[in-house]
Amino acid sequence: MSSPKLLSRGGVAALAAVALVLAAPLSASAHVRVYPKQAVAGADDTLLTFSVPTESGAATTTRVVIDLPTATPFGDVSYQPVTGWTATVVDGKLPRPAKVDGTTVTEAPLRVVWTADPGTKLAGGQFQDFVLSVGPMPDTGRIAFPTTQTYSDGKVVTWGEATPASGEEPDRPAPVLYVDDAPPATERLTTGTVGLSAQPAAGAGDVTVATVLAAAGLVLAVIAAALAVVALLRSRPIRRP
């Protein structure tokens, strides 16, 4: 029969392996993302879903601000209502005049602000989808959407770092939409293309593609870890009484 000590060590190893695989996907996927990753230049109505997770274990997300492009602004921006949140599209003067659909403009939507209503709690381990309809889509290759997330304890996190040419993702990357251009290889698994408002919008409680992929990877990783532990135990010599 196997030694109780050996089984104990095996159990500890199994728990450690499971803990590692549980932690890795969650930490890697806890970023503000925009879906789909690609859009079509010139489209009048493009639906964009911003998935915002709460990383804090002690505080809740109370405010989300998404900055819109100003060099190639959108002429029209609207939002899908989210239960428990109040949204505002902030218009303002552009840093310099820009063309929108052939017309020179000096003002445009600058940002969208979502504020949690009293009693709304987006806690650690939870996420919320915020959906925008924007257009016309400028032919600019890519558009970054720096996002600011405020927590109930006063902490402010800015998701605004640019991803370098190497493709190695920074700690706080800005959500990026690719207009006709192909996303980098690290983001292709979550790529989709949308051009018109016929694309169904993700609801407030819908699961995004990234969440599905992360969950599938998590299950496979746990199974692999368990099989590795079983193989390890079987390879140990059997102690006879």
MIROTOR-401375 format. One record per atom (N, C-alpha, C): residue number from 0; atom name; x, y, z. Coordinates in steps of 0.001 Angstrom, whole numbers, always signed. Atoms other than C-alpha are relative to their C-alpha. Example, Ala and Ser with C-alpha at 12.3 -4.5 7.8 and 13.67 -1.06 7.14 Angstrom:
<recs>
> 0/N/+890/-1190/+0
> 0/CA/+12300/-4500/+7800
> 0/C/+900/+1200/+0
> 1/N/-820/-1190/-60
> 1/CA/+13670/-1060/+7140
> 1/C/-770/+1090/+730
</recs>
This chain:
<recs>
> 0/N/+846/-1207/+0
> 0/CA/+0/+0/+0
> 0/C/+880/+1255/+0
> 1/N/-760/-1240/+38
> 1/CA/+1086/+3595/-553
> 1/C/+152/+565/+1390
> 2/N/-263/-624/-1289
> 2/CA/+2606/+5445/+2347
> 2/C/-912/+1201/+197
> 3/N/+823/-1180/-263
> 3/CA/+290/+8015/+4034
> 3/C/+769/+1288/-256
> 4/N/-794/-1200/+207
> 4/CA/+3174/+10489/+3876
> 4/C/+100/+326/-1480
> 5/N/-98/-199/+1433
> 5/CA/+3519/+9947/+150
> 5/C/-1293/+587/-542
> 6/N/+1289/-526/+442
> 6/CA/-189/+10533/-387
> 6/C/-161/+1455/+431
> 7/N/+111/-1355/-491
> 7/CA/+8/+13659/+1742
> 7/C/+785/+962/-880
> 8/N/-807/-853/+867
> 8/CA/+2831/+15036/-372
> 8/C/-653/+155/-1364
> 9/N/+688/-81/+1285
> 9/CA/+904/+14163/-3490
> 9/C/-1162/+955/+40
> 10/N/+1134/-907/-133
> 10/CA/-2130/+16003/-2193
> 10/C/+439/+1449/+14
> 11/N/-515/-1367/-41
> 11/CA/-62/+19075/-1415
> 11/C/+422/+449/-1392
> 12/N/-437/-342/+1351
> 12/CA/+1459/+18942/-4896
> 12/C/-1197/+309/-897
> 13/N/+1197/-221/+821
> 13/CA/-1990/+18662/-6454
> 13/C/-621/+1359/+296
> 14/N/+580/-1282/-370
> 14/CA/-3293/+21628/-4494
> 14/C/+833/+1156/-524
> 15/N/-878/-1056/+479
> 15/CA/-255/+23707/-5422
> 15/C/-146/+181/-1503
> 16/N/+132/-76/+1454
> 16/CA/-594/+22826/-9096
> 16/C/-1307/+658/-394
> 17/N/+1303/-588/+306
> 17/CA/-4291/+23666/-9124
> 17/C/-11/+1486/+317
> 18/N/-40/-1418/-373
> 18/CA/-3634/+26962/-7325
> 18/C/+725/+818/-1056
> 19/N/-760/-719/+1009
> 19/CA/-1054/+27930/-9920
> 19/C/-802/+202/-1276
> 20/N/+748/-122/+1250
> 20/CA/-3254/+27209/-12912
> 20/C/-1243/+847/+182
> 21/N/+1139/-876/-255
> 21/CA/-6170/+28955/-11271
> 21/C/+421/+1456/-32
> 22/N/-450/-1379/-96
> 22/CA/-4139/+32089/-10642
> 22/C/+443/+549/-1340
> 23/N/-584/-498/+1236
> 23/CA/-2437/+32338/-14021
> 23/C/-1021/+552/-984
> 24/N/+936/-550/+970
> 24/CA/-5440/+32688/-16358
> 24/C/-745/+1221/+505
> 25/N/+761/-1124/-523
> 25/CA/-7280/+35049/-14043
> 25/C/+818/+1273/-35
> 26/N/-811/-1197/-6
> 26/CA/-4359/+37440/-13663
> 26/C/+294/+474/-1409
> 27/N/-329/-372/+1370
> 27/CA/-3601/+37340/-17383
> 27/C/-1183/+636/-717
> 28/N/+1169/-481/+719
> 28/CA/-7175/+38078/-18441
> 28/C/-645/+1217/+654
> 29/N/+628/-1098/-725
> 29/CA/-7950/+40818/-15900
> 29/C/+439/+1349/-556
> 30/N/-287/-1271/+637
> 30/CA/-7598/+43727/-18334
> 30/C/-1306/+558/-566
> 31/N/+1119/-600/+721
> 31/CA/-10044/+46193/-19826
> 31/C/+195/-323/-1482
> 32/N/-92/+422/+1400
> 32/CA/-10771/+44862/-23332
> 32/C/-1116/+645/-815
> 33/N/+1053/-441/+906
> 33/CA/-12715/+46037/-26362
> 33/C/-235/-1112/-1010
> 34/N/+398/+1032/+952
> 34/CA/-14624/+43611/-28601
> 34/C/-1060/+567/-937
> 35/N/-1010/+834/+636
> 35/CA/-14609/+42982/-31464
> 35/C/+1329/+737/-109
> 36/N/-1313/-607/+133
> 36/CA/-10919/+43641/-32151
> 36/C/+158/+759/-1310
> 37/N/-113/-636/+1303
> 37/CA/-11459/+44705/-35757
> 37/C/-1309/+666/-407
> 38/N/+1159/-691/+535
> 38/CA/-13798/+47124/-37505
> 38/C/+282/+398/-1442
> 39/N/-103/-334/+1414
> 39/CA/-14460/+48285/-41058
> 39/C/+4/+1522/-174
> 40/N/-91/-1441/+236
> 40/CA/-13362/+51755/-42157
> 40/C/-1219/+478/-785
> 41/N/+1133/-592/+687
> 41/CA/-16250/+53962/-43197
> 41/C/-1358/-422/+516
> 42/N/+1286/+467/-528
> 42/CA/-18945/+52049/-41289
> 42/C/-664/+1111/+816
> 43/N/+720/-1062/-704
> 43/CA/-21626/+54408/-39988
> 43/C/-314/-342/+1447
> 44/N/+359/+428/-1356
> 44/CA/-22572/+52371/-36921
> 44/C/+788/-1253/+351
> 45/N/-801/+1136/-448
> 45/CA/-20066/+50114/-35172
> 45/C/-231/-203/+1492
> 46/N/+225/+307/-1411
> 46/CA/-20895/+48409/-31893
> 46/C/+1299/-476/+637
> 47/N/-1205/+354/-736
> 47/CA/-18017/+48226/-29432
> 47/C/-377/-348/+1439
> 48/N/+263/+431/-1370
> 48/CA/-18175/+46309/-26136
> 48/C/+1280/+92/+811
> 49/N/-1143/-144/-894
> 49/CA/-15774/+47348/-23390
> 49/C/-272/-850/+1246
> 50/N/+157/+888/-1147
> 50/CA/-15364/+44614/-20780
> 50/C/+937/+461/+1112
> 51/N/-775/-595/-1098
> 51/CA/-14236/+46057/-17431
> 51/C/-72/-908/+1232
> 52/N/-6/+843/-1192
> 52/CA/-13173/+43719/-14589
> 52/C/+393/+795/+1247
> 53/N/-469/-552/-1267
> 53/CA/-12716/+44586/-10921
> 53/C/+1119/-886/+528
> 54/N/-1162/+764/-456
> 54/CA/-9247/+43508/-9793
> 54/C/+166/+23/+1513
> 55/N/-166/-154/-1443
> 55/CA/-9511/+44672/-6182
> 55/C/-848/-999/+768
> 56/N/+755/+907/-844
> 56/CA/-10536/+42223/-3503
> 56/C/-702/+711/+1141
> 57/N/+555/-738/-1137
> 57/CA/-11457/+44961/-1025
> 57/C/-894/+1156/-411
> 58/N/+776/-1155/+444
> 58/CA/-13078/+47680/-3164
> 58/C/-804/-357/-1242
> 59/N/+833/+213/+1181
> 59/CA/-15704/+47949/-5911
> 59/C/+272/+1097/-1022
> 60/N/-143/-1002/+1057
> 60/CA/-15594/+49764/-9255
> 60/C/-1184/+959/+63
> 61/N/+1062/-1000/-121
> 61/CA/-17538/+53017/-9025
> 61/C/-121/+914/-1216
> 62/N/+21/-923/+1138
> 62/CA/-16627/+54905/-12202
> 62/C/+912/-525/-1103
> 63/N/-791/+410/+1162
> 63/CA/-15384/+54082/-15701
> 63/C/-75/+1119/-1027
> 64/N/-63/-1063/+1005
> 64/CA/-14224/+56727/-18190
> 64/C/+781/-520/-1202
> 65/N/-653/+432/+1228
> 65/CA/-13407/+55790/-21797
> 65/C/+255/+1221/-868
> 66/N/-365/-1128/+851
> 66/CA/-11505/+58409/-23786
> 66/C/-130/-391/-1468
> 67/N/+213/+222/+1424
> 67/CA/-12434/+58673/-27465
> 67/C/+1090/+710/-804
> 68/N/-1065/-628/+799
> 68/CA/-10031/+59565/-30310
> 68/C/-339/+1444/-349
> 69/N/+204/-1415/+338
> 69/CA/-9547/+63270/-30996
> 69/C/+654/+376/-1328
> 70/N/-632/-280/+1292
> 70/CA/-7205/+63199/-34021
> 70/C/-884/-476/-1146
> 71/N/+958/+544/+977
> 71/CA/-9733/+61065/-35919
> 71/C/-1308/-257/+743
> 72/N/+1161/+139/-886
> 72/CA/-12924/+61718/-33945
> 72/C/-1183/-696/-674
> 73/N/+1270/+532/+476
> 73/CA/-16288/+60022/-34239
> 73/C/-1010/+1146/-89
> 74/N/+1028/-1020/+117
> 74/CA/-19159/+62145/-35466
> 74/C/-1195/-282/+879
> 75/N/+1172/+375/-798
> 75/CA/-21731/+60203/-33481
> 75/C/+382/-1102/+977
> 76/N/-251/+997/-1046
> 76/CA/-21488/+58265/-30213
> 76/C/-1253/-139/+852
> 77/N/+1123/+258/-908
> 77/CA/-24334/+56657/-28274
> 77/C/+337/-1223/+834
> 78/N/-310/+1101/-907
> 78/CA/-24397/+54142/-25428
> 78/C/-1240/-849/+260
> 79/N/+1082/+905/-400
> 79/CA/-26466/+51146/-24421
> 79/C/-184/+121/+1510
> 80/N/+204/-126/-1456
> 80/CA/-28071/+51662/-20987
> 80/C/+397/-1268/+742
> 81/N/-392/+1108/-866
> 81/CA/-26705/+49464/-18201
> 81/C/-694/+185/+1339
> 82/N/+714/-86/-1271
> 82/CA/-28857/+48737/-15171
> 82/C/+972/+257/+1147
> 83/N/-842/-313/-1152
> 83/CA/-27331/+50320/-12076
> 83/C/+1110/+990/-293
> 84/N/-1047/-944/+384
> 84/CA/-25104/+52738/-13992
> 84/C/-612/+1182/-740
> 85/N/+402/-1208/+708
> 85/CA/-25573/+56329/-15198
> 85/C/+1105/+379/-972
> 86/N/-992/-283/+1035
> 86/CA/-23822/+57164/-18476
> 86/C/-176/+1402/-565
> 87/N/+7/-1329/+601
> 87/CA/-22875/+60499/-20043
> 87/C/+1036/+46/-1115
> 88/N/-942/-263/+1091
> 88/CA/-21306/+61300/-23419
> 88/C/+430/+1463/+108
> 89/N/-528/-1353/-200
> 89/CA/-19046/+64330/-22960
> 89/C/+525/+535/-1335
> 90/N/-462/-673/+1216
> 90/CA/-18699/+66589/-26015
> 90/C/+924/+1152/+380
> 91/N/-895/-1111/-283
> 91/CA/-15986/+69222/-26279
> 91/C/+807/+411/-1212
> 92/N/-830/-534/+1074
> 92/CA/-13506/+71175/-28362
> 92/C/+1187/-923/-252
> 93/N/-1131/+844/+382
> 93/CA/-10913/+69170/-30252
> 93/C/+1313/+777/+112
> 94/N/-1300/-694/-50
> 94/CA/-7182/+69961/-29856
> 94/C/+293/+754/-1292
> 95/N/-142/-654/+1304
> 95/CA/-7180/+70822/-33570
> 95/C/-1141/-467/-903
> 96/N/+1095/+402/+897
> 96/CA/-9798/+70755/-36346
> 96/C/+311/-1340/-676
> 97/N/-153/+1304/+636
> 97/CA/-10390/+67330/-37902
> 97/C/-1151/-216/-965
> 98/N/+1045/+305/+977
> 98/CA/-12388/+65863/-40745
> 98/C/-783/-1230/+432
> 99/N/+890/+1117/-275
> 99/CA/-15379/+63632/-40099
> 99/C/-930/-149/-1189
> 100/N/+839/+280/+1170
> 100/CA/-16989/+62109/-43159
> 100/C/+47/+1147/-1013
> 101/N/-197/-1053/+989
> 101/CA/-15529/+64860/-45334
> 101/C/-279/+1398/+490
> 102/N/+331/-1313/-562
> 102/CA/-16602/+67719/-43056
> 102/C/+987/+363/+1099
> 103/N/-920/-450/-1043
> 103/CA/-14186/+69759/-40928
> 103/C/-789/+370/+1256
> 104/N/+682/-259/-1276
> 104/CA/-15243/+69821/-37269
> 104/C/+1009/+484/+1030
> 105/N/-854/-484/-1093
> 105/CA/-13854/+71572/-34215
> 105/C/-454/-555/+1345
> 106/N/+509/+624/-1220
> 106/CA/-15994/+69769/-31608
> 106/C/-483/-1409/-320
> 107/N/+409/+1399/+202
> 107/CA/-16813/+66091/-31137
> 107/C/-125/-667/+1369
> 108/N/+8/+746/-1273
> 108/CA/-17517/+63481/-28427
> 108/C/+1433/-315/+438
> 109/N/-1359/+184/-516
> 109/CA/-14416/+63310/-26225
> 109/C/+131/-1235/+880
> 110/N/-76/+1151/-921
> 110/CA/-15259/+60607/-23670
> 110/C/-1420/-421/+389
> 111/N/+1259/+493/-561
> 111/CA/-18007/+58490/-22173
> 111/C/+266/-381/+1452
> 112/N/-179/+229/-1446
> 112/CA/-18439/+58319/-18386
> 112/C/-1160/-832/+521
> 113/N/+1001/+814/-695
> 113/CA/-20268/+55565/-16504
> 113/C/+251/+121/+1498
> 114/N/-100/-118/-1456
> 114/CA/-20966/+56110/-12801
> 114/C/-979/-973/+644
> 115/N/+855/+978/-676
> 115/CA/-22306/+53379/-10520
> 115/C/-1027/+716/+868
> 116/N/+1052/-562/-840
> 116/CA/-25629/+54237/-8928
> 116/C/+157/-511/+1428
> 117/N/-54/+477/-1388
> 117/CA/-25968/+53970/-5121
> 117/C/-554/-1427/+104
> 118/N/+422/+1387/-171
> 118/CA/-26208/+50300/-4177
> 118/C/+551/-943/-1049
> 119/N/-605/+854/+1032
> 119/CA/-24499/+49044/-7348
> 119/C/+1419/-352/+402
> 120/N/-1321/+447/-427
> 120/CA/-21442/+46957/-6505
> 120/C/+594/-943/-1040
> 121/N/-760/+831/+922
> 121/CA/-19022/+45632/-9121
> 121/C/+1255/-434/+737
> 122/N/-1029/+438/-938
> 122/CA/-16813/+43582/-6822
> 122/C/+1083/-821/-687
> 123/N/-1100/+799/+507
> 123/CA/-13602/+41611/-7218
> 123/C/-485/-1321/-576
> 124/N/+420/+1222/+656
> 124/CA/-13931/+38670/-9600
> 124/C/-1198/+183/-910
> 125/N/+1135/-298/+871
> 125/CA/-16804/+40385/-11442
> 125/C/+442/+951/-1115
> 126/N/-266/-947/+1077
> 126/CA/-16879/+42325/-14717
> 126/C/-1318/+551/-510
> 127/N/+1183/-611/+604
> 127/CA/-19294/+44601/-16544
> 127/C/+310/+383/-1437
> 128/N/-139/-401/+1393
> 128/CA/-19787/+45111/-20275
> 128/C/-693/+1340/-223
> 129/N/+550/-1302/+359
> 129/CA/-20323/+48677/-21516
> 129/C/+41/+108/-1528
> 130/N/+111/+45/+1460
> 130/CA/-21534/+48987/-25129
> 130/C/-206/+1394/-585
> 131/N/+120/-1259/+724
> 131/CA/-21068/+51955/-27469
> 131/C/-320/-267/-1466
> 132/N/+179/-24/+1448
> 132/CA/-22295/+52639/-30989
> 132/C/+715/+1254/-492
> 133/N/-809/-1130/+458
> 133/CA/-19783/+54856/-32839
> 133/C/+38/+29/-1521
> 134/N/-126/-118/+1436
> 134/CA/-19346/+56197/-36348
> 134/C/+109/+1451/-429
> 135/N/-527/+1004/+926
> 135/CA/-18369/+56878/-38961
> 135/C/+1398/-443/+430
> 136/N/-1278/+548/-428
> 136/CA/-15305/+54648/-38477
> 136/C/+1133/+554/-867
> 137/N/-1096/-574/+783
> 137/CA/-12115/+56482/-39519
> 137/C/+967/-1074/-500
> 138/N/-962/+938/+580
> 138/CA/-9599/+54710/-41753
> 138/C/+1377/+365/+527
> 139/N/-1226/-430/-672
> 139/CA/-6713/+55055/-39335
> 139/C/+888/-1141/+455
> 140/N/-853/+1130/-358
> 140/CA/-5316/+51552/-38884
> 140/C/-314/-573/+1361
> 141/N/+331/+441/-1362
> 141/CA/-5901/+51372/-35145
> 141/C/-438/+1195/+833
> 142/N/+474/-1049/-907
> 142/CA/-7631/+53339/-32394
> 142/C/+148/-496/+1430
> 143/N/-134/+323/-1419
> 143/CA/-6654/+53295/-28727
> 143/C/-1082/+735/+789
> 144/N/+1032/-580/-864
> 144/CA/-9267/+53943/-26034
> 144/C/+501/-15/+1451
> 145/N/-456/-46/-1400
> 145/CA/-7456/+54926/-22801
> 145/C/-1196/+29/+941
> 146/N/+1139/+167/-910
> 146/CA/-9728/+53959/-19922
> 146/C/+448/+210/+1438
> 147/N/-294/-256/-1408
> 147/CA/-9759/+55195/-16330
> 147/C/-1064/-668/+864
> 148/N/+888/+754/-890
> 148/CA/-11253/+52996/-13603
> 148/C/+201/+478/+1432
> 149/N/-73/-497/-1367
> 149/CA/-12063/+54404/-10163
> 149/C/-660/-994/+950
> 150/N/+507/+944/-997
> 150/CA/-12565/+52235/-7060
> 150/C/-610/+736/+1192
> 151/N/+707/-588/-1150
> 151/CA/-14665/+52809/-3953
> 151/C/+957/+476/+1093
> 152/N/-970/-455/-1005
> 152/CA/-11498/+53234/-1840
> 152/C/+817/+1185/-489
> 153/N/-688/-1174/+526
> 153/CA/-10349/+56136/-4019
> 153/C/+1108/-312/-987
> 154/N/-1073/+364/+926
> 154/CA/-7792/+54216/-6069
> 154/C/-458/+206/-1442
> 155/N/+292/-231/+1416
> 155/CA/-7653/+55200/-9747
> 155/C/+1021/-764/-845
> 156/N/-856/+794/+888
> 156/CA/-6278/+52817/-12379
> 156/C/-214/+477/-1430
> 157/N/+76/-458/+1384
> 157/CA/-5468/+54070/-15876
> 157/C/+487/-1101/-939
> 158/N/-338/+978/+1029
> 158/CA/-5524/+51564/-18720
> 158/C/+341/+780/-1259
> 159/N/-365/-879/+1105
> 159/CA/-3538/+53593/-21226
> 159/C/+1355/-267/-615
> 160/N/-1327/+278/+534
> 160/CA/-190/+51965/-21965
> 160/C/-89/-577/-1414
> 161/N/-45/+500/+1377
> 161/CA/+683/+51316/-25617
> 161/C/+741/-1337/-42
> 162/N/-672/+1285/+194
> 162/CA/+1610/+47786/-26676
> 162/C/+1150/+191/-975
> 163/N/-1144/-209/+892
> 163/CA/+5142/+47812/-28170
> 163/C/-68/-885/-1235
> 164/N/-30/+750/+1258
> 164/CA/+6009/+46453/-31617
> 164/C/+266/-1484/+232
> 165/N/-305/+1397/-307
> 165/CA/+7247/+43246/-29977
> 165/C/-1261/-796/+309
> 166/N/+1255/+667/-323
> 166/CA/+3648/+42486/-29015
> 166/C/-126/-396/+1455
> 167/N/+50/+346/-1425
> 167/CA/+4521/+41982/-25332
> 167/C/-911/+989/+727
> 168/N/+1018/-863/-584
> 168/CA/+1542/+43311/-23440
> 168/C/+489/+651/+1289
> 169/N/-389/-681/-1242
> 169/CA/+2230/+45960/-20770
> 169/C/-964/-330/+1135
> 170/N/+828/+296/-1177
> 170/CA/+741/+45850/-17276
> 170/C/-1395/+612/-116
> 171/N/+1283/-694/+104
> 171/CA/-2034/+48369/-18040
> 171/C/-245/+426/-1442
> 172/N/+158/-365/+1414
> 172/CA/-2667/+48222/-21808
> 172/C/-1311/+727/-258
> 173/N/+1231/-663/+432
> 173/CA/-5165/+50551/-23433
> 173/C/-754/-937/-936
> 174/N/+763/+776/+980
> 174/CA/-7999/+48783/-25266
> 174/C/+253/+569/-1400
> 175/N/-326/-441/+1362
> 175/CA/-7195/+48913/-29006
> 175/C/-939/-664/-996
> 176/N/+822/+483/+1091
> 176/CA/-9512/+48587/-32004
> 176/C/+804/+125/-1292
> 177/N/-745/+1/+1261
> 177/CA/-7923/+47635/-35339
> 177/C/-971/+213/-1151
> 178/N/+887/-357/+1106
> 178/CA/-9537/+49271/-38364
> 178/C/+610/-535/-1299
> 179/N/-510/+713/+1174
> 179/CA/-8951/+46918/-41319
> 179/C/+1343/-688/+271
> 180/N/-1275/+640/-328
> 180/CA/-5449/+46212/-39946
> 180/C/-240/-1255/+826
> 181/N/+105/+1229/-790
> 181/CA/-4876/+42765/-38448
> 181/C/+576/+229/+1391
> 182/N/-541/-98/-1354
> 182/CA/-4417/+42592/-34664
> 182/C/+1278/-827/+125
> 183/N/-1184/+833/-220
> 183/CA/-1113/+41216/-33308
> 183/C/-406/-1419/+354
> 184/N/+295/+1418/-219
> 184/CA/-865/+37442/-32905
> 184/C/-526/-266/+1397
> 185/N/+416/+228/-1386
> 185/CA/-1341/+37717/-29127
> 185/C/-1469/+290/+224
> 186/N/+1395/-372/-178
> 186/CA/-4865/+39094/-29652
> 186/C/-926/-669/-1012
> 187/N/+828/+529/+1078
> 187/CA/-6091/+37054/-32622
> 187/C/-1049/-994/+464
> 188/N/+988/+961/-482
> 188/CA/-7920/+34449/-30538
> 188/C/-1314/+676/+356
> 189/N/+1209/-715/-401
> 189/CA/-10384/+37123/-29444
> 189/C/-428/+998/-1059
> 190/N/+284/-943/+1072
> 190/CA/-10716/+38796/-32838
> 190/C/-1366/-239/-607
> 191/N/+1236/+53/+771
> 191/CA/-14016/+39598/-34489
> 191/C/-61/+1268/-821
> 192/N/+133/-1190/+827
> 192/CA/-15062/+42106/-37137
> 192/C/-1463/+392/-55
> 193/N/+1369/-487/+74
> 193/CA/-18139/+44279/-37106
> 193/C/+1/+1329/-723
> 194/N/+49/-1261/+711
> 194/CA/-19203/+47092/-39359
> 194/C/-1321/+726/+170
> 195/N/+1315/-624/-62
> 195/CA/-22933/+47707/-38981
> 195/C/-701/-365/+1288
> 196/N/+699/+221/-1259
> 196/CA/-25364/+47899/-36100
> 196/C/-835/-1263/-3
> 197/N/+704/+1272/+20
> 197/CA/-26906/+44606/-37231
> 197/C/+673/-1018/+900
> 198/N/-715/+881/-916
> 198/CA/-24241/+42963/-35076
> 198/C/-658/+91/+1372
> 199/N/+668/-76/-1300
> 199/CA/-25999/+41997/-31802
> 199/C/+924/+519/+1078
> 200/N/-796/-568/-1085
> 200/CA/-24830/+43912/-28767
> 200/C/+47/-950/+1167
> 201/N/-116/+795/-1217
> 201/CA/-23542/+42204/-25650
> 201/C/-768/+690/+1101
> 202/N/+783/-582/-1079
> 202/CA/-25935/+42744/-22760
> 202/C/+831/+209/+1239
> 203/N/-737/-332/-1206
> 203/CA/-24973/+43907/-19311
> 203/C/+545/-1220/+691
> 204/N/-470/+1185/-695
> 204/CA/-24646/+40359/-18032
> 204/C/+555/-1054/-929
> 205/N/-489/+991/+948
> 205/CA/-23468/+38626/-21223
> 205/C/+1461/-307/+235
> 206/N/-1383/+423/-143
> 206/CA/-20222/+36667/-21187
> 206/C/+743/+319/-1282
> 207/N/-773/-338/+1176
> 207/CA/-17551/+37984/-23563
> 207/C/+801/-1193/-476
> 208/N/-816/+1070/+567
> 208/CA/-15401/+35833/-25847
> 208/C/+1205/-287/+876
> 209/N/-1190/+197/-835
> 209/CA/-12400/+36418/-23618
> 209/C/-327/-821/+1232
> 210/N/+379/+736/-1195
> 210/CA/-14267/+35110/-20603
> 210/C/-184/-1479/-300
> 211/N/+203/+1393/+386
> 211/CA/-15293/+31924/-22436
> 211/C/+1335/-701/-215
> 212/N/-1305/+599/+268
> 212/CA/-11759/+31306/-23645
> 212/C/+793/-213/+1286
> 213/N/-726/+132/-1257
> 213/CA/-10300/+31948/-20206
> 213/C/-536/-1164/+824
> 214/N/+602/+1095/-758
> 214/CA/-12776/+29536/-18602
> 214/C/+392/-1355/-590
> 215/N/-374/+1254/+641
> 215/CA/-12022/+26833/-21175
> 215/C/+1457/-344/+290
> 216/N/-1411/+233/-296
> 216/CA/-8295/+27264/-20663
> 216/C/+213/-410/+1441
> 217/N/-109/+324/-1415
> 217/CA/-8759/+27115/-16911
> 217/C/-366/-1462/+255
> 218/N/+424/+1392/-178
> 218/CA/-10645/+23801/-17084
> 218/C/+1062/-956/-522
> 219/N/-1028/+873/+575
> 219/CA/-8016/+22248/-19367
> 219/C/+1251/-15/+860
> 220/N/-1190/-67/-834
> 220/CA/-5214/+23466/-17123
> 220/C/-171/-797/+1282
> 221/N/+262/+760/-1221
> 221/CA/-6833/+21969/-14013
> 221/C/+64/-1502/-274
> 222/N/-37/+1422/+357
> 222/CA/-7322/+18617/-15772
> 222/C/+1431/-459/-217
> 223/N/-1394/+363/+253
> 223/CA/-3706/+18618/-16953
> 223/C/+789/-123/+1293
> 224/N/-712/+51/-1275
> 224/CA/-2462/+19359/-13444
> 224/C/-369/-1256/+785
> 225/N/+439/+1194/-721
> 225/CA/-4554/+16553/-11946
> 225/C/+610/-1260/-605
> 226/N/-594/+1171/+662
> 226/CA/-3300/+14038/-14538
> 226/C/+1482/-98/+296
> 227/N/-1425/+12/-308
> 227/CA/+286/+15081/-13850
> 227/C/+254/-539/+1405
> 228/N/-164/+479/-1373
> 228/CA/-159/+14442/-10125
> 228/C/-253/-1504/+83
> 229/N/+277/+1437/+15
> 229/CA/-1731/+11021/-10766
> 229/C/+1178/-778/-566
> 230/N/-1150/+672/+600
> 230/CA/+1180/+10078/-13024
> 230/C/+1177/-30/+962
> 231/N/-1089/-56/-967
> 231/CA/+3617/+11197/-10341
> 231/C/-181/-1043/+1093
> 232/N/+259/+972/-1063
> 232/CA/+1960/+9055/-7675
> 232/C/+202/-1435/-496
> 233/N/-139/+1361/+527
> 233/CA/+1897/+5990/-9908
> 233/C/+1454/-375/-256
> 234/N/-1411/+285/+283
> 234/CA/+5599/+6354/-10681
> 234/C/+796/-304/+1258
> 235/N/-694/+256/-1257
> 235/CA/+6528/+6072/-6976
> 235/C/-29/-1492/+308
> 236/N/-26/+1413/-372
> 236/CA/+7592/+2627/-5717
> 236/C/-1049/-325/+1060
> 237/N/+1012/+436/-965
> 237/CA/+4929/+703/-3794
> 237/C/+688/-617/+1201
> 238/N/-594/+529/-1242
> 238/CA/+5904/+17/-204
> 238/C/-834/-1158/+528
> 239/N/+683/+1162/-524
> 239/CA/+5035/-3434/+1025
> 239/C/+71/-26/+1526
> 240/N/-48/+74/-1485
> 240/CA/+4148/-4024/+4684
> 240/C/+1006/-1052/+444
</recs>
